[in-house]
Amino acid sequence: MSIFHTGVNPLKQGRVVPVFITINGAYAPYAAAAIHSLTEHVDPKRYYRVIILHDGLNFVSRIRLRNLVTKNVAIQFKKMTRSLYLKAIIAYCTRRQKGAGDFFSSAVYYYRAFIPMLFPLYKKAIYIDSDTILRGDIGELFDIDLEDKALAAVVDKKVAVIPEFRGYVEKALGIPAEEYVNSGVQLMNLKKMRKLKYLSTMIELIREFDADLVAPDQDYLNLILKGDIMHLSPNWNAEPTKDLARNIKLVHFNLFNKPWHYKDVPCERIFWKAAKGTGFYKDLKRQQVAFDAEKQRADHAKVEALIKKAGRLAKSKEPIIRV
């Protein structure tokens, strides 16, 4: 069986639930934990295909990810090629890297924008970030009726609770804070996104404005699809908390307090339970040990710089980008 395309034939299994994850080599261990948690909560009567978009994975990582295949969960690898669109994104990320820290300066975050174009076979699909852990059947998310909306996602909670982010979203982007969604979990209407030419529109905006944004790919998503996004229940993209409700379907270790960097963080037990079922468990434990006080201070500084940048851009008198 090829390590590039693994699992049973979907054409013989009926309806497929396609789930996309985008990573580089460094994100492979986190993606493995996410995929393992997915396999632990699937409906045994359904078929799921996890498609990993990447910029190059070593042999060991591919083998370890391949070992997560189950009877009804297959894994497919797709290496991104340097198309003209991707080259434009890489150039943009390189220009913005100095001011964005390490959070949003990687082209990997933009790979999800290529999904509608690269996979015309699918009319609908799910995207999840690699730093997510499933606690329910992701097939339930796939079954939600999009009602002709281009996308469904959860409103970004950090925008509501951090004043600098709220000001940035409302003034610099011109989007009501209550409508701005987090891009870490998406139910995508691929057919409509192709019709809207989502990817080419994003490239046009990058070339025209070359904007210095806080969360560029997420900001473009909200700008381009404004008014065409359905809001999902927060249960499908919940931040880790000490007292996590039982009805939470997906936990997203977004931005702060990654359990593979810090000890005694909310929901760490959920993450390590999922990681234990992968070949990356010991690697992740070593990462946690190696993330010493100096690296923690640098991590906090990046977060503070991001919030400060949002506050600065929130002083904009008019939106930075006009779609």
N, C-alpha and C positions, 0 to 999 in steps of 0.2 A: 504493500500500500504506500502511495506517495506521501511524503511529509508535506507536500505543497497543497494537497487536496484530499482530505481524509473524511471518512464517514460513509454511511450508506447512501445509495442513490435516491435523491429527493423525488425524482420522477416516479418512483415506485412507492412513495410514502404519502402521497396526497399533498395536502396543504402544508407549506413550509413557513416557519417563522424565522425570517432572516434578522440576525442581530449583528451589527457592525461595531467594531472597536478599532481605534486608530492608535498606533504606538510607534516608538522607536525602541532600540535595544534596551535602553534603561528602564522603559516602562513595562517590559515583558513580565517581571515578577508580579506586579500589581494586577495586570490583565489576567494572569493565571488565576489569582485569587477570585477575581470577578467572575471568570468563566466557571470555575469550580463551584462557586455559590449558585450560579445559574443552573448547572447540571443537577444540583441537589434539590431544586424546587420545580422541575419541569413536570408537565403532564405526561405520564408514560404512554398515552395514546396519541401524542402529537410528535411532529418532527421539527427539530430546530437546527439551524445552520448558523454558526458563528463565523463571520468573515473578518479577518484581521488585516487591516490596511497598515503597511509598515514601510519604513525606508531602508530596511536591511536588518535581518535577524541572523544571529550566528546559529550554527548547527545544533548546539546544545539547547538553546532557547526554543528552537522549532520542535525538537524532540520532546522536550518537557511540556510544551503546549499541546502537541499532538497526543500525548498520553492522557489528556483530559477528555478525549472523545468517549462517548457512551453509545448505547444502542440507538438512541434517538437524538443525540446531539453530535453533529459533525463540525469539523473545523476546516476552514479554507484560508489559505494565505494569499494575499495579493500585494506584491511589491509595487510601490508607486514609481512611475517612470517620470523623467524630467520633461514633461510637456511644456509648451509655452506658458500655459496658465500656471503650472507649478513653479516654473522659473520666476515668473512675476511675483508670486507669493513669497518665495525664498528671498528674493531681492528686497521685498518690502519688510520681511521679518528681520533681515540683516540690518537694514537702516534703523529699525525701531528697537533693536535689541538693547541698546545702552540705556534707554529710558524706561524699559518695561520690566527690568529684572529678569528672572528666569521663568516667570509664570506664563506669559503669553507670547514669548518671542520665538517659539518653535513652529516650523511649518506643519508639524504633525497635527496641530489643532485645526488646520484648514483641510485636512484630508477628507473630513466628513462632508465638506461641500462638494466633493467629487462623486459621492455615492450615486446620486440620481443619474449622472452621465455615464459612469462606468458600469452600472448594473441595470440595463434596460429590461432585463428579465423580470425585475420586481416592480410592482406598482406601489408597494407599501413596505416599510422596513422600520426597524428600531435601531437607534444609535445609543450607546452608553459609554461614558468615560471609563478609563481603566481603573480609576480610584473609586469604584462603586462596588457594593456588595448586595446581592439579591437576597430577599427574605420571603419572596413569593414567586409564583409562576409568571415569568415574563410574557407568556402567551396571553395572559389576561390584558396586558397593556396593548398587545398587538390587536386584540379583538375590539378595542374601542373605536367607535364610529367617528371618523374625522369630519363628517358632515361637509365635505368639499373644502375644508381648511387645508392649507399647505403643510401645516405642522401642528403638533401638540407638544407642549412642554409645561414645566412648573414655573410659576412666578418666582423670581430670584429673591429669596428672603433677605439676603444681605443688603439689598438695595433699600429695603424698608427699615432696617435697623441701624445702618451706618449712614449718618447724614451726608457725608462727603459723596458716597455712591449715589444717594438719592438725588442730590443736586446735580451731579454729573449726568445722570440718565435723563433728567427732566430738562436741563438747560443746554448741555453740550450736545445731546442726542435728540432732544425734542420728543421724548417718549414718556408718557405717564409712568411713574414708578410701579403702579399696580398692573401695568401691562408688560413690563420688561421681564423676559423669561431667562432662566438658566439653561445653557445649551448642553449641559452634561448628560441629559437624558432627553431623547427626542423620539417621538412617533412621527415618521416622515411620510408624507404623501408624495412619493417619488414621481408619480405621473404628473401631478400638478407642478411640482418643482421643476420638472423638465420643461413643462409648458411655459412657466414663468422665466425660464433661462436663468435660474438662480446663480449658478456658478459664473457665467459670463457677466452678469450684472455686478457681482461682487468684484470681479477683476476690473471692470470699468470704473467702479468707485475707487478702488485702490489706485488706479492709474491717474484718475482725475484729481483726487483730493490728497493722496499720500498722507492721510490723517494720522496724527499721533493720538491713539486711543488707549483706554484703560484695559479693555478686554476685546481686542480687535475682532476676532472671528465671531464672538458672541454678539458684539455690537452690530456687526454687519448683518447677522441673522435677524436681529430685532428690527433693524432699519429697513431691510429689503422686504421682510414679510409682515411689516406692521399692518395690523388689521386683519391678517390672514392666519393668526395663530390661535389655536384652542388652548385653554388653560387646563392642565391636568390637575388631579388631586395631588396635594403635597405628599401623599403617601408614596408616590413614585419617584421622589427626589428629595429625601429628607436629610437634613443635617444631623450628624451624630449628637446625641444628648445622653445624659446620665440615665434618665428614665424614659427609654424609648418605648413608644406605644406599640402594642402588639400588632396593630393593623398597618404598620409601616412595611411597604413592599420592597423598598430599595433605600439603602443608606449611601450617601455620597460624602466621602471625605474630601470636601472641596476646599482648597486654598490653605486652611489652617489645620494644625494638629494632626498630621499624618501619623498613624500608629507605627509605621516602619521607621519613623524618625524620633518619636517621643514616647515615653512611657506614661501610664496612668492617664490616658486620654479617653474621652467618651467613646463607647462602642468598640474599644480595642479588642475585646473578647470575640466579637463577631468577625472582625477582620482576621485575627489569628486562627480562628477555627477554619475559615475558608482557605487561608494560606497553607494550613497544615496538610491539606489534601493535594498539594502541588509539589513539584520538585524544586521549588524556589524557597521553601520555608527557611532553611539554614542561611541562605543568602540574605533574606530579609532580616533575620535576627542579627546578622553581622552588620547590615546597614544601620540598624537601630543603635548598636554599640558604637559604631564609627561616627555617628552623628553627635559629636561632642558639643560642649558648651559654646565653643567658638562658632561652630556651624549653626547652632540654634540661634545665637545672637544675629548672625548674618541672615538667617531665615526670617526672624522677626523684623529686621531692618528692611528687607524687601517688601514685606507686607505693609509696614508703615510708609514706605516710599510710594507704594501703590495707592494707599488711601490719601496721602498728601497730593499725589498727582491728580486724583479724582477731584479733590477739593479745589485745586488750581483751575482745572478745566471747567469746574462748575460755575466759575465766574464768567463764563462765556455769555455774551449778550445775545448771540443767536447760535443755532445749531452748527456744529463743525462740518457736518455733511448734509447735503440736501439730495434726497432720492427723488 
